[in-house]
Amino acid sequence: MSAQDRPRLAAVMGWPVMHSRSPLMHGYWMEQLGLSGGYIPLAIEPGTLGPALKALHPLGFAGCNLTIPHKQDALAIVDEIDEVARRIGAISCVVVRPGGTLFGTNNDWLGFLGNLYEAQPDWRADSGPVTVIGGGGGARAIVHAMLSEGVPELRLVNRTQARARQIADTFGGPVTVLPWEDRHDALDGVTLAINTTSQGMVGMEPLDLRLDALPAGAIAADIIYTPLETPFLAAARARGNATVNGLGMLLHQGPPAWKLWFGLTPEVTPELRARLERSILGR
C-alpha cells in the first residue's frame, strides 16, 4: 500500500475525552476532502500517556491532539519539543515523524488568534493594553499569542499571584502582574479582556468580575465554549461590548495540526461552526 492510499489517522487523548467536539470537527474535514481515515477519541488514564504515544507509530497514526490532563506530561515523553511548546509549558499537538519519533508543539495560541481575527478583524495588537485573567496553561498560550502580535502592555491577573509571576518571568516583555483584588480596575483602558479560567464553564461558578471599567469599544473574549456564551460574555454583550467565545479557538487550532500531520490545510467554514454549535446546544 502506498503512502497516498493509507487512511489518514489522528486522535485526541484525554481523561475524560468523550465530551470532546474535536472528532466532529476533524470528521467534517475528512468528509469534505474525500479522505479515508478517522480522528478517534482515546481515553488515556493519567500515568499511561507514554505507552499510548509510543503506540501511535506502529498503529499508523500521523499524530494526535492532547487535552487535560496530558499537556504537561507530554513534555517529558516526546523526542523533540519546539520553542513555542517549551515557552508555553504544554503540548497540544503531537506529530509522528517518518521514523517513529515524536515531535510536540502547541497550536492553542494559533487557535486563539485565528478565532479573534475571524470574529474581530479590525482589532489591532498595538492599539492598547490587554488584560488576561488566569494563570494556567490557557493563560500561558494566550500570553504567548498576545506578545507574538506585539501588544504594548499586558496585564495579568490570577487568584494565585505567584503563578502569574511565573508566567511573567517566563515570557518577559511588557507583562505586568496585578493582584486579584485589582482585577476590576485592570480593565480600565484596555482594547481586549480575555478570560482563560474555567469560571463560567458549565457546572462552574461565573467569573467574579465587574465590567464598569471596561471601555465601550473593548472586546471581551473567553476560551470557554461550553456554554457558547459564558456569564462574562453575556454581561459584556449586554453593555454593548463586542464578544468572542471559545469555539473558534478549537476550530482554528485544527488546520495547523492538519498541516503538520497530513500536509493539508482544511477550511474553517460557517457550516462547520454551525455543526459544532448544534452539537453543543444538543440539537
DRENGU-559694 format. One line per 4 residues: number of its first residue (from 1); for each residue x, y, z of C-alpha. Coordinates in steps of 0.05 Angstrom, whole numbers. Layout:
N
NUM = X/Y/Z | ... $
This chain:
283
1 = 0/0/0 | 29/68/-19 | 31/126/29 | -23/161/-12 $
5 = -70/101/-5 | -63/96/71 | -120/122/113 | -106/187/149 $
9 = -109/172/223 | -104/221/281 | -132/223/352 | -146/263/414 $
13 = -121/237/480 | -151/259/546 | -183/236/611 | -241/245/604 $
17 = -246/254/528 | -313/232/502 | -342/302/511 | -292/330/460 $
21 = -320/362/397 | -254/350/361 | -276/285/328 | -337/320/299 $
25 = -293/376/271 | -239/331/241 | -291/282/215 | -323/340/177 $
29 = -256/356/144 | -245/283/126 | -313/283/93 | -304/350/57 $
33 = -236/330/29 | -259/260/10 | -206/225/52 | -209/156/82 $
37 = -188/151/154 | -212/178/220 | -200/220/282 | -210/179/344 $
41 = -222/199/417 | -176/159/462 | -189/157/536 | -119/153/565 $
45 = -113/148/641 | -64/193/677 | 4/159/682 | -5/119/618 $
49 = 8/172/566 | 78/147/548 | 56/78/522 | -3/110/487 $
53 = 40/159/449 | 92/106/432 | 37/64/401 | 18/117/350 $
57 = 72/99/301 | 61/24/296 | -14/36/290 | -5/83/231 $
61 = -26/148/264 | 1/213/238 | -5/245/306 | -54/268/360 $
65 = -80/326/400 | -74/326/475 | -123/354/525 | -129/353/601 $
69 = -91/324/638 | -36/306/589 | -9/371/560 | 46/380/611 $
73 = 63/306/619 | 78/300/545 | 138/348/552 | 178/292/584 $
77 = 156/238/535 | 163/264/464 | 231/264/429 | 230/336/405 $
81 = 196/399/430 | 193/465/394 | 207/531/428 | 133/551/428 $
85 = 112/489/468 | 172/498/514 | 154/570/530 | 80/556/539 $
89 = 98/495/581 | 48/449/547 | 40/407/485 | -27/408/449 $
93 = -5/372/385 | 40/312/374 | 67/294/306 | 94/224/289 $
97 = 157/231/247 | 170/181/190 | 219/142/233 | 171/139/292 $
101 = 200/195/334 | 150/243/366 | 150/318/357 | 110/363/403 $
105 = 84/434/392 | 27/478/417 | -26/505/370 | -73/534/422 $
109 = -45/604/413 | -55/599/337 | -127/577/351 | -139/638/394 $
113 = -111/687/344 | -148/655/286 | -213/660/325 | -200/732/347 $
117 = -184/757/277 | -242/720/246 | -292/750/295 | -260/819/302 $
121 = -216/831/241 | -206/905/258 | -173/891/325 | -100/913/326 $
125 = -50/889/377 | -15/956/380 | -79/995/395 | -74/990/471 $
129 = -68/946/533 | -95/876/540 | -117/842/605 | -111/767/613 $
133 = -147/734/671 | -119/667/695 | -53/633/707 | -59/563/678 $
137 = -39/532/612 | -92/571/575 | -65/636/602 | 5/618/580 $
141 = -18/603/509 | -56/669/506 | 2/709/534 | 46/679/480 $
145 = -5/697/428 | -12/769/451 | 63/781/457 | 75/750/389 $
149 = 27/800/360 | 63/858/394 | 15/883/448 | 46/944/482 $
153 = 21/925/552 | -6/860/580 | -39/860/649 | -41/790/680 $
157 = -88/776/738 | -95/710/774 | -121/688/842 | -53/657/858 $
161 = -7/715/843 | 55/670/846 | 31/631/784 | 21/696/746 $
165 = 91/718/765 | 119/652/738 | 86/668/671 | 114/738/672 $
169 = 184/713/688 | 180/662/631 | 156/709/577 | 185/776/599 $
173 = 166/835/557 | 110/883/574 | 75/837/624 | 51/868/689 $
177 = 24/823/745 | -33/853/785 | -64/826/849 | -131/791/845 $
181 = -166/847/884 | -147/896/829 | -179/854/773 | -238/901/763 $
185 = -193/962/753 | -147/921/708 | -199/931/653 | -190/1006/651 $
189 = -168/1029/582 | -159/960/551 | -176/941/480 | -185/868/497 $
193 = -202/829/561 | -193/753/560 | -218/701/609 | -173/639/608 $
197 = -200/609/673 | -253/554/678 | -300/602/714 | -364/607/674 $
201 = -359/537/644 | -419/492/651 | -421/469/724 | -373/523/748 $
205 = -384/589/784 | -386/651/739 | -325/694/734 | -326/745/790 $
209 = -310/808/750 | -344/876/747 | -342/908/679 | -353/980/699 $
213 = -282/1000/677 | -284/963/611 | -284/1014/554 | -344/1014/508 $
217 = -301/996/448 | -263/939/481 | -272/865/462 | -288/812/514 $
221 = -262/743/497 | -268/675/531 | -232/610/515 | -293/570/541 $
225 = -343/542/491 | -390/504/537 | -433/544/543 | -425/583/479 $
229 = -438/647/518 | -410/650/588 | -438/698/640 | -377/742/629 $
233 = -392/747/554 | -466/757/566 | -452/814/614 | -404/846/564 $
237 = -453/839/507 | -509/868/549 | -469/932/558 | -452/937/484 $
241 = -383/906/481 | -363/860/423 | -352/789/447 | -313/727/423 $
245 = -328/658/451 | -281/599/454 | -309/555/400 | -268/587/345 $
249 = -204/573/385 | -219/499/378 | -235/507/305 | -174/548/286 $
253 = -122/504/322 | -144/447/275 | -115/470/208 | -43/479/236 $
257 = -47/407/262 | -71/381/195 | -13/417/161 | 36/380/206 $
261 = 1/312/203 | -23/308/131 | 8/366/92 | -63/394/82 $
265 = -97/458/107 | -173/449/115 | -220/508/119 | -259/534/179 $
269 = -327/544/147 | -393/572/173 | -423/503/162 | -371/471/207 $
273 = -381/523/261 | -456/514/258 | -448/438/263 | -407/444/327 $
277 = -455/496/355 | -514/449/345 | -475/393/379 | -460/438/439 $
281 = -533/460/443 | -556/388/438 | -594/398/373 $
